[in-house]
Amino acid sequence: MIIAERKSMNEILDMLDGVKKLLVLGCRGCVAVCSAGGDKEVEIMASAIRLGKKLAGEPIKIEATTYIRQCDPEYIEPLKKEGKKYDAVLSMACGVGVNFIADLCPGVKVLPGVNTTFYGANLSSGEWKEMCAGCGSCVLHLTGGLCPVARCAKRLSNGPCGGSQGGRCEIHPDTPCVWHFIHERLQEQGEADRLKEIMPIRDWSPAGDAGPRRRVREDLLP
């Protein structure tokens, strides 16, 4: 799940300088699950903007709605026409939604209402933890199902590093060393010998270092 958090109101109000008619657009996907951009958050955002603009003596007309998803064309298609009614669209979706709408509506100012942070798991109510970096070259079959890219502060392909002590990370002592757990996990599974194999230097191009990534499945194309 993509995890996001709302931008500060000061930053949002700065982005809306000069905007007279605004659409606050939420998403019922990941940002709704992590309580950053769903129906409830959209209403709160719209109310906060109205109040902020009123206190600043800057009148603004705001409409608020939420789409099922902002990353699928069939759900954002209405904006191709409706978006022209607004000076700006404040997207409460992840950065994918912001980009997608901006591509669809080149004449409309599309603004991010949240900061997209990471791919994470919901540990408990109000708590999320990064567990995947979307690197495009998964090695979890070699590391006991634990991701050294997202969960190691140094993104080591072979670990632990010399600074790890007592199963804790030397950079963030309050964080467990994932390589310590990888070693323990593989020993429990009787596959400790796998750790003797040195992983080659990682090719970061699948992670996006070679430019924007794209995937096409010919069997699904119309």
Residue pairs with C-beta under 8 A, 6 or more apart in sequence:
1 30
1 33
1 34
1 119
1 120
1 121
1 122
1 128
2 29
2 30
2 31
2 34
2 94
2 96
2 116
2 118
2 119
3 30
3 34
3 36
3 116
3 117
3 118
3 119
3 120
3 128
3 130
4 30
4 31
4 34
4 36
4 37
4 94
4 114
4 115
4 116
4 117
5 36
5 114
5 115
5 117
6 36
6 37
6 41
6 45
6 92
6 113
6 114
6 115
7 112
7 113
7 114
7 115
9 48
9 49
9 52
12 45
12 49
12 90
12 111
12 113
13 49
13 52
13 53
13 56
15 90
15 111
16 22
16 49
16 53
16 60
16 88
16 90
16 111
18 87
19 60
19 87
19 88
19 109
20 59
20 60
20 61
20 87
21 60
21 61
21 62
21 85
21 86
21 87
22 49
22 60
22 61
22 62
22 63
22 86
22 87
22 88
22 89
22 90
23 62
23 63
23 64
23 65
23 82
23 83
23 85
23 86
23 88
23 89
23 90
24 42
24 45
24 46
24 49
24 62
24 63
24 64
24 65
24 90
24 92
24 113
25 42
25 64
25 65
25 66
25 67
25 70
25 79
25 89
25 90
25 91
25 92
25 93
25 101
26 32
26 37
26 38
26 39
26 41
26 42
26 64
26 65
26 66
26 67
26 92
26 93
27 37
27 38
27 66
27 67
27 68
27 69
27 70
27 91
27 92
27 93
27 94
27 97
28 38
28 39
28 66
28 67
28 68
28 69
29 68
29 69
29 70
29 71
29 93
30 94
31 37
31 38
31 41
31 92
31 93
31 94
31 114
32 38
32 39
32 41
32 66
33 122
34 120
34 122
34 128
35 41
35 126
36 92
36 114
37 92
37 93
37 113
37 114
38 66
38 92
39 66
41 92
42 64
42 65
42 66
42 92
43 64
45 64
45 90
45 92
45 113
46 62
46 64
49 60
49 62
49 90
50 60
50 62
53 59
53 60
63 86
66 92
67 75
67 76
68 75
69 75
69 93
69 97
70 76
70 91
70 93
70 94
70 96
70 97
70 98
70 100
70 101
71 93
71 94
71 96
71 97
71 100
73 100
73 104
76 97
76 100
76 101
76 104
77 104
79 89
79 101
79 104
79 105
79 108
80 104
80 105
83 89
83 101
83 104
83 105
83 107
83 108
84 105
84 107
84 108
86 108
87 109
88 108
88 109
88 110
88 111
89 101
89 105
89 108
89 109
89 110
89 111
90 111
90 112
90 113
91 97
91 98
91 101
91 110
91 111
91 112
91 113
92 113
92 114
93 114
94 114
94 116
95 112
95 116
96 116
98 110
98 111
98 112
101 108
101 110
102 108
102 110
117 130
118 130
118 133
118 150
119 130
119 131
119 132
119 133
119 134
119 150
120 128
120 129
120 130
120 131
120 132
121 128
121 129
121 131
122 128
123 129
130 150
130 151
131 147
131 150
131 151
132 147
132 150
133 147
133 149
133 150
133 155
133 207
134 207
135 149
135 202
135 204
135 206
135 207
136 206
136 207
136 208
136 213
137 202
137 203
137 206
137 207
139 148
139 149
139 157
139 199
140 146
140 147
142 194
142 199
143 182
143 186
144 181
144 182
144 185
144 186
144 189
144 191
145 185
146 178
146 181
146 182
146 185
147 178
148 155
148 156
148 157
148 159
148 178
148 179
148 182
149 155
151 178
152 159
152 169
152 177
152 178
152 179
153 169
153 171
153 172
153 175
154 161
154 171
156 179
157 199
157 200
157 201
157 202
158 198
158 199
159 177
159 178
159 179
159 182
160 177
160 179
160 180
160 183
161 170
161 179
163 170
163 171
164 170
164 177
164 179
164 180
167 176
167 177
167 180
167 181
168 174
168 175
168 176
168 177
169 175
169 176
169 177
182 195
183 192
183 195
186 192
186 194
186 195
206 213
